[in-house]
Amino acid sequence: MIPVLLLFIPLVAGILGFFIKEQKAASNWAIVASVVTLLTAVIGIYAMPASMHQFEASWLPSIGASFSVALDGMSKMLVLLTAISMPLIFIATRNNNYSKPGVFYALMLLAQSGLMGVFISMDALLFYFFWELALIPVYFLSSIWGGEKRIAVTFKFFIYTFVGSLLMLVGILYVYIHTKDHSFAWSSFTNTDLLSGQETLPFFLFFIAFAIKMPIFPLHTWQPDAYEQAPTATTMVLSGVMVKMGLFAAIRWVLPLFPMATKTFAMPIVILSVIGMIYASLIAIKQDDIKRLIAYSSIAHIGLMAAAIFAGGTLGLQGVQVQMFNHGINVIGLWILANAIESTLGTRKLSELGGLATKAPTMAILFVVLAFANIALPLTNAFIGEFLLFNGLFQFNIWIAAAAGVSIILGAIYTLQMVQKVFFGELSAVTANATEINSYSKWVLIVIVIAVIALGVYPQPLIDLTKDSVNALLVIK
């Protein structure tokens, strides 16, 4: 029953949010709804019996589709990430003003409901339904409240994701007709009569859809523009949670459904992922816009996780699941700081900043901690995840692991370069009258920094949460 509540609390709250007109009331409504969802997730996962972690009801019995949702280790991790992220985002951006605020926050809550559905669906058709439910609100959020180039950028985002969704739907139908009981259930999809040679077509139909969402090079070109033009709160959802849809879907649907095709095409996919890591890191070094720099940094981090997924192995897959959570928390912290800088100073350009540490020392300290996490410094939460990811790549191919390791050096360059340009050096005309970060963002960032350090010192809870799902996946493969 817990999965149903996780779906319907943000869904109902989102629908009711459309009727709220005033900014403060809409913001408070979204915060309350997201906190209730978070409490439901925490209590449900840690205090309720396993029998409460799944639910199934008849949906479309004539075609073998059911409303089947469940919480296993991997979905618990991403449900927690989604549930934690939304109140942090709503509180940190509470001072942001929007036209039609009720509609804005309603769409954000609907996106949260869609994300929850993606992570807990155990029926392929239901998974596709929630995949679309998560994406559709983002189209409207970006096209209505985005930047000056929002229409063109949102159209590009729509084309990429629409094509990917269409390919996935065709792939779902292809696998469905090869199921033994003509069912959309995940258990039926992992037990088809597909021969090894028949896996190639559906493998690519699924893979391309998920590769666009991650995104993997060369299907990444929509992402930096979308992150730059979307309202910052939406960018946080996109970068912190929504890109995990592609990673999660590859583990949940591609690896167990198409084991032979995965082994056949693992090498080229891993190589493309590593190329994307290095390419994105080099582009990030040249960026003058903080949002675009963080966007390319995110591509590099996701590329490493994608490479580890298809490299396979216990350590690599465990690292992906741990790192999905840690990257989500860390990148949301970076976006909150980018939002604070832009809203306070009216610019995101590194060339116009400098010396901010003397005017906003608290912001500087918080930024430096998150910068260290972004380069996976030991004692930050990202360290254990990257250690496991590189260990998995090393076992797959030592030379690919070495090439991927170049991104560590490049990541340190662009991250520390960003810190230096924003917070150190001489004060600029823009930063001369800068003020400290607002209290909402400050307290949210303090919570994030505590999590970064706590999970860096003791990451075992994340590992324990997902180890059973990794072992189960390897048994299926």
Buried (B, 14 or more C-beta within 10 A) or exposed (E): EBBBBBBEBBBEBBEBBBEBEEBEBBBBBBBEBBBBBBEBBBEBBEEBEEEBBBBEEEBEEEEBBBBBBBBBBBBBBBBBBBBBBBBBBBBBBBEBEBEBBBBBBBBBBBBBBBBBBBBBBBBBBBBBBBBBBBBBBBBBBBBBBBEEEBEEBBBBBBEBBBBBBEBBBBBBBBBBEBBEEEBBBBEBBBBBEBEEEBBBBBBBBBBBBBBBBBBBBEBBEBBBBBBBBBBBBBBBBBBBBBBBBBBBBBBBBBBBBBBBBBBBBBBEBBBBBBBBBBBBBBBBBEBEBBBBBBBBBBBBBBBBBBBBBBBBBBBBBBBBBBBBBBBBBBBBBBBBBBBBBBBBBEBBBBEBBBBBBEBBEEBBBBBBBBBBBBBBBEEBBBBBBBBBBBBBBBBBBEEBBEBBBBBBEBBBBBBBBBBEBBBEBEBBEBBEEBEBBBEBBBBBBBBBBEBBBEBBEEBEEBBEBBBEBBEBBBEEB
